[in-house]
Amino acid sequence: MPINPDQAHEAATEAVLNALLHVYDNVAADDVRPFAEAIAEATRIAVMHVAANAVTEIGGEGIA
């Protein structure tokens, strides 16, 4: 499976947003989405770092 930073960012945004809405039941999703997206940006950066610096296994099945 290829590593896609945009998909990781989208998934992380939704996960953080859901967590924020679970903890803070008196906020609207649109109010906290920018915060969730900012936190999720760390996921995009991490995925790009792994993709740029990872060493694959000899068979190519995964990251060593």
C-alpha positions as CSV (number, residue, x, y, z in Angstrom):
1,M,0.0,0.0,0.0
2,P,1.5,3.3,-1.0
3,I,1.9,6.0,1.7
4,N,-0.4,9.0,0.9
5,P,0.2,12.0,3.1
6,D,-3.2,13.6,2.1
7,Q,-5.1,10.5,3.1
8,A,-3.3,10.4,6.4
9,H,-4.1,14.0,7.0
10,E,-7.8,13.4,6.2
11,A,-8.0,10.4,8.5
12,A,-6.2,12.2,11.3
13,T,-8.4,15.2,10.9
14,E,-11.5,13.1,11.3
15,A,-10.1,11.2,14.2
16,V,-9.1,14.4,16.1
17,L,-12.4,16.1,15.2
18,N,-14.3,13.1,16.6
19,A,-12.2,13.1,19.8
20,L,-12.8,16.8,20.3
21,L,-16.5,16.5,19.8
22,H,-16.6,13.5,22.2
23,V,-14.7,15.5,24.9
24,Y,-16.4,18.9,24.3
25,D,-20.1,18.2,23.8
26,N,-21.0,21.9,23.6
27,V,-19.0,22.8,20.5
28,A,-19.9,22.7,16.8
29,A,-17.8,20.6,14.4
30,D,-17.1,23.7,12.2
31,D,-15.8,25.6,15.2
32,V,-13.1,23.0,16.1
33,R,-12.3,21.6,12.6
34,P,-9.5,24.2,12.0
35,F,-7.9,23.0,15.3
36,A,-8.3,19.3,14.2
37,E,-6.7,20.1,10.9
38,A,-3.8,21.8,12.5
39,I,-3.1,18.9,14.8
40,A,-3.5,16.5,11.8
41,E,-0.9,18.4,9.9
42,A,1.7,16.6,12.1
43,T,0.4,13.3,10.7
44,R,1.0,14.5,7.1
45,I,4.6,15.6,8.0
46,A,5.3,12.3,9.7
47,V,4.1,10.3,6.7
48,M,6.1,12.4,4.4
49,H,9.2,11.9,6.6
50,V,8.7,8.1,6.7
51,A,8.2,8.0,2.9
52,A,11.3,10.0,2.3
53,N,13.6,8.2,4.8
54,A,12.3,4.7,5.2
55,V,14.4,1.7,4.1
56,T,12.3,-1.1,2.6
57,E,12.8,-4.8,3.2
58,I,14.7,-6.7,0.5
59,G,11.5,-8.2,-0.8
60,G,9.8,-4.9,-0.9
61,E,6.9,-6.0,1.3
62,G,7.3,-3.5,4.1
63,I,9.5,-1.0,5.9
64,A,12.5,-2.5,7.7
